[in-house]
Amino acid sequence: MKTIHRILLVSILILQVSCLPSKTANGSIVSASRSNKKITVFTTAENTDLRLSSSDNFISEPSSQQTKSTVSITLDTEKTDQTFLGIGGAITDASAEVFARLSPKKQKEFLTAYYDKNKGIGYSLARTNIHSCDFSSESYTYVTEGDKDLKTFSIDHDKKYRIPLIKSAIETAGGKLTLFVSPWSPPAFMKDNNDILHGGVLLPEFAQSWANYYVKFIRAYEKEGIPVWGLTIQNEPMAKQRWESCIYTPEAERDFLKNFLGPTLEKEGLGTKNVIIWDHNRGDMLNKRANLVFSDPEVSKYAWGIGFHWYETWNGGTPKFESVGEVHRDFPNKNLLFTEGCIEKFDASKYQFWGNAERYGLNMINDFNNGTVGWTDWNILLDQNGGPNHVGNFCFAPIHADTTKDELIYTPMYYYIGHFSKFIRPNAKRIIQTVSDKNLISTSFKNSDGKVITVVMNQSEKEIVYNIINHDLQNTITIPAHAMQTIVY
């Protein structure tokens, strides 16, 4: 009898302990019964201390608020679309130079923040530049002037800052990072304007030499222990910039891939590298490039997919998400990859400007819902001036470093990106869903481990109560004004 009493007493104590409230990451109290629900909610919201915070207190008890909500997000997990590649950012010369100026403690914090999938936001994708770009402290190439045969090719420049940072990022990410590489311009002697800056075009007599240059770069990086997953042919091939740039018409890009770059990669045993065309803005040209290349079997065989940026919104333009969806519809066997985007016109007083984060959320959700497989931010790190940048083209990054104080500055952009990258993992499948109210936008994925991830953004001035419906599972959740939520279940 005493034994039975002891068992009952222990059971009561366990029950009492399990019902004690616990604190979320933001300090709010959540009962254990809520934390045992089938779903978990993470929230970032303006004018609060919620930053990717566990926030199951936003889940309503069954039936308590369901009648109040007229907004619903309905998932059909049996209907899926594209396979997820990853999310990440560009490891530029600028990022690497700023990183090198941080103390070892801050360097470790930075790497963890981006690349650790448990303690950070789990970046799994990266981009880097083939020799210099605007976010380098100076213009440079890997060969001496006029060396058509590339006998002087050397990546020694990158060994000081950039290669060590890429290696550290790979290590922090668990030993694997999907890296693609992009050139901003061929060396000056290969171009008709004899200038690595200000546009110009690749001269025909240097087309093979330039194709060989990609091969040299890939092999040199892989010799350093940095696997290269893929490459874009040219960053922004329709932009004559005051920094490194080169113009390719649609036909010129097609012919360079068909006659030089594609065959050269195959000949050199690099045919499995994933080649991405365009690497410029959404809009009509995205569709034109896709149609020209993907409709030609002789060149399409070399192209993994098409890359795009968001700068069609420069000076007040509207995002052309429909062009992404049209390419996905017309060429379902090709891949769409967001290769670059950032907030331009750096202003240190706007580090915490919430609209910057919402621009990311808006673009990421709509790009994914239109078939995009991966999303690549621009610089992972810049200094307190939005650089370094050798032409004064200063911009924002999700994390800045004040190198005079050895401090890291986390912007809202970092947390909004994290709502996707931390939870949606490579090889996830996008789930088809519907949202009944335009005040909310959302996208959903199913990870390979079976977990479903739904990301919801509220850009309105008021909190919204919504139902999330997944077949026989229904939950009612409150999202604050100007907030992002990730629901895991």
N, C-alpha and C positions, 0 to 999 in steps of 0.2 A: 504493500500500500504506500509506504514511504517513497519507494522508487517511482511510482506513478505520480505522486505529488511533485517530486523533484522534476520529472519530465514536463508536467503541466506548468510549473513555475518557470522553467527555462524557456518553454515555448512562449509564455506570456511576455517574458523579458525580451526575447528576440523580436516578437511582434511590436512591442513598444519601441525598440530601437529602430526597427525598419520604418516606423511611421514618423520618426523625428525629421524635421525639415532640414534640407541641405542647401548650401549656397551654390549658385551658379558662378560662372567666371566673372560676371559683373556685380556679384554681391547680392543679387535678389534671392529671395527665399523660394525654394521649390520643394513641394512635398515629395516624399519618396514614391507615393502612389503615382504621381505624374511622371516621374522619371522612369517608371516601369511601363509606360505606354509603348505601343508599337512604333511610335515615331519620336524623333528627336528634332528640336528646332534650334537653329543658330541665327542670331540677329545682329545686324549693324544698323544703327539709326542715328540721324542727326539730332543734335541737342540732347544727347544722352551719353552715358559711358559705355553703351553697348557696342562692342567691336568684336565681331565673330564670336559673340558670347552665347554659351549654352543658355537657352531661354525657353524652357518647356512651360514656364508660367504663362506663355501666350497661347497654350493649348487649352481650350475650354473643356470642362467636364461634359460627358455625354448629355446631349439634349439641352444644356443650359443656355447656349446662345445660337443654336442652329436655326431657330425660327427667326432670329434677328438678321441673319445673313442672307442676302440675295445674290451674293457673288460666289461663283464656284469655279474651281479648276478641276476638270475631269480628265483623267488619264485612261488610256487604253494600252495596257502593258503588252498586249498581244500584237500591237502594231508598232513597229520600230523602223528607224531610218538609218542614217549614217553611223559609222563606227568612229568613236572619238579617238583622236591622236594624242592630244595633250594641250596644255596651256603653259606659257612661259614668257620670257622676255629676252631682249638682245644684250649680249655681253660684248659691249663695244670697247674701243680703246679708252673712251672717256670713263666708262664704268670701272674699268680695271685700274686706271690711274687714280681715281678717287678712292677706290677700295684700298689701294696700296698705302694711302695716307692715313688710314684708320689704325688705331691700336689693335693688337692681336685680339683683345677682348671684344671690341666692336666688330672686328672682322668675323669672328665666330658667331656673334649675335646676328649679323647680317646674313650670313650663309644659312643659318638655321631658319631665319624668318622666311626666306624664299624657298629653300630646297628640302627642308625636313618635312615630310608629310604628316608627322605626328605633332611636332612642336611648332611648325611653320605652316605655310600654305601649299607646300608640295609641288612646286614647279617641276614639270616633266619635259618641257620643250625649251629650246634655246636657238638663237640665231647669232651669227657673228659675221663681221665684215672681212672680205678678202682685200687686203691692204687698206689704205685709209678711206675714211668717209668724213662727213662734216663733224661727227662726234669723235674726232681724233685731234690731238694737239697740233698736228701739222700734217701736210700731205706727204705721202711716201709710197713707194712700191717695193716689190721684192727683187727687182732686177736693176742693173745699171742702165742708164739711158742708151737706147739703140740696140739692146741685146735681144735680137729677134729669136735666137736659138735658146734663150733662157739659161745660158751656162752659168750666170751669176746668181741664179734664183736662190734666195735664202729667206727664211722666216725669223731670223735672229731678232728682228725688231719686236716681234710678238712675245718672245720668250721672257722679256723683262716684266711685263704686267699682265697681258691678256691671257696667255697660255696658263700661267699659274692659277688665275682666277677660274678659268674654265675647268681645270682639273679639280680644284677645290669644290666647285659647284657639283660636278659629277659625283665626287666622293660623298658629299652631303646628301645628294639625291638618292643614295643607296647603290651607286656604282653604274647608273645608267641615266643618260640624258639624251633625248632625241635632238640632235644638233643639225641645223641646216645653215649654209653659208651663202653670202651674197656679195658680188662686186658692185661698187659704185661707179667705176670707170676703168677701162684699160689704161695702161701706162700712156703718157702723153705721146710718145713717138708712134704709137699704134693708131692714133686718131687724126682725122683730117684737120683739126684745129691746133694740133700739136700742144694740147693743154689738157691736163687731167681734170681741170675744172671747166665750167661753162659749156656743158653739152658736147657738141661735136659727134661724129660718128666713127665707128670702127672702119679702118681702111681695109679693102678686100685682101690686099696682100699680107695682112697680119691676122686674118681670120683663123688660120690653123695654129699660129703661134699663140693666139689668145685662148683657143680651146685647150692647148697644151698647158697653159698657165693654170687652169682649173685643176687639171690632173696633178700638176706639181704641188699645188696648195693642199689638195686632199691628202696626198701621200705624205707630205711633210707633217701635217697635223696628226695623221694616224700614226706616224712614226713616233710622235710625242705621246702616244697613248690616248688620243682624242678621236673617237670614231665619228665620222661624218655621215649622217643619215641621208642628206640630200643637199640640193643647191638651187638657187634661183639664177636665171640667166643674167638678169640685170635689174638693179634697183631702180624703180621709177623710170622706165625707158622712154617716156614721152615728156620728161621734164628737163629743161635747160636750166640748171641751177648754178648759183655762184660758187657752189662747192662741187665735189667730185660728181660727175654725171656724164651720161652718154645716151644718145638718142638711137632707138631702134624703131623703125616703122613696123607694123604688124608683119609685113612680108619679110623684112630684114631679120626679125627675131625668128620667124619660122624657118627661114633658109639657113640661118646660123646653126640652129638646133638640128635641122635635117641633114645638112651637108658637113658640119664640122663637129659641134659639141657632142651630139648623140653618138655618131660613129667613133669618135675619139675615146669617149668613156668606155664604149664596148670593147674597142681594140685594146685598151689598157687594163682590162679586167675590172672596170668600175661600172659596168652596165647595170648593176643593181642599185646604184645611187638614184635617188628620187629627184627628177628634174621638174622644177616648177616654173611655168611661164608667167609673163606679165609682171607681177610684183609691183602693181601700181593701184590706182583707185578703182572703186566700184563705178558702175555706170555703163554707158553704151560701149566703151572700149573694152571693158571686161568681157562682154558678150562677143564682140568682134574678134578678139584674140582667141577666145575659146572656140568659136566656130571655125576660124581659119586653121588652127592647129589640130583640134580634135576630130575634125571632119576629114582630115587627110591621113590615111592609114600609114603612109610612109614617114610621117613626122610624129603622129600621135603615139606611135609605139615607144617613142623616147620620153614622153611627157607623163609624169605621175599625176599632175594636176595643175591648177592655176592659183596664184597668190594675189592678194589684194590688200590695199590700205584704206583708210577712212577719210583721206584729205579732200575728197569731193565736197566736204562740208566747210572747207576753208572759206572765210569771208561770208559766212551765212548760208551756205548751201545746205541742202537736206540730204540725209543718208539715202543711198540708192540700194536699199536692201533687196528690192525686187530683182535687180540684175543678178544678184547671187542666187536667188531662188530659180531664176530662169536657166542659168548654167547648170544647176543641180538637176533640174527637170530634163533638160535637153541632153545632158551627158552624165547619167547616173553612175557610170563606171569610172568617172574621173573624180578627183578630189579637189575641194575648195579649202584653202588655208589662208587665214588672216595673218599676214606677214609683218605688218607694222602699223602702229598707231600711237599717238601721244598727244598731250595737251600742249599746244604751242604757246609762244609769247610768255615766257617765264616771268613771274612776279611773286617774290617771296612772301608778300602779304596774303597770298591766296593758297598757301600750303593746305589749309583746311577747308577750302571752298568746296561745298558739297556737290555743286553742279558738275565739277570735274569727275567725281565718282559716278554720278548718275549718267554721264555720257558713256562711261565704260559699261555700266550695266545695260543701258539701252542698246548699245552696239553688240555686246556679247550675246545677249538673249536673242536679238533679231538675226544675227549672223548664224547662230546655232540652229534656230528654227527654220532657216533657209538652206540648211544642208552643209554648213561649214564643219570641218572635222577637227580643226585646231585653231588656237588664237594666240598670237605672239605680240606682246607689248613691245615698245621700243626700249630705250635704255633702262636697265634694271636699277641703276644708281647714277645720280648726278650730284654735283656739289651745291653749295649754298648760292651759287650764281646761275645754276641751270646748265652747267658745263662740266668740263672744258669743251670748247667748240672753236675750231680755228677760223671760222667765218662769222662768229657772233650770233649763231642761230640757236639761242638758248631756249630750253624747253623744260617741262616738268617730267619727273619720274615718280613712280609710286613711293619710292624711298629716296630721300635726299640725305646727304651727309654735310653737316657743318664741320668742315675740317679744321676750323680754328678752335673749336670746342670739343672735338672728338665726340660728336653727338649724331645719332641717327634720327631723322624726322620721318615719321610714318604718316602718309597722307590717307584720306579716305579711299583713294583709288586702290591702295594696297589691300584694304579689307574687302572692297567690292569684288576685286579680282579673286581674292581668296575664297569667296563664297562659291566660286566655280572650281578653282584649281585644287582646293583641299579635298573636295568631296567627289567630284567626277574624275574617275581615273581612266588611264589609257585602256582602250578596247571596250569601253562602255558603249551602249547602243542608245541613240536618242529615241525617246518614247513620244508617240503622237498624242497631243492633248489639246483641249479647248479651254479658253478662258472667257467667262461670260461678261466681264466688265473691263472697259478700256483703261480704267485707272490702275489696273494691275497688268504687268507683263510677266511672263514665266516661260521656263523651259525645263524639260525633265529628261533624265538619262537613267539607264539601268546598268549598274556596274557588273563586271563579270562574276562577282561574288553573290549576285542576286539582290543587292541593296538598290533601292530606287532613290534617286536624288531629284528633288524639285527645287528650283531656284525661283524666288518670287521677288519682284521689285515694285514698290509703291512710290511713285513720284508725286503723289498728291499731298495736300496740306493737312489731311485728316487721316486718322487711323482707319483701317478697313478690316472688317470681320469677314472671313471667307471660308468656304467649305472646300476641302481638298478630297476628291472622290476617286478612289482606285478600286473599281469593281465593288466588292462587298465591304471595303474598308473606307470609312468616312470620318474625317476629323474636322473640327472647327478651330480656326486659328486667327488670332489678331495680329496684324502687322502695323507697327507705328507709322506715322507720317514720315515721308522721305527716308525709307528704310529698305534694306535688303534682307531677305531670309533664305536660308537653306533648310529644307526638310529632308531628313534621312529616315527611311523606313524599309 
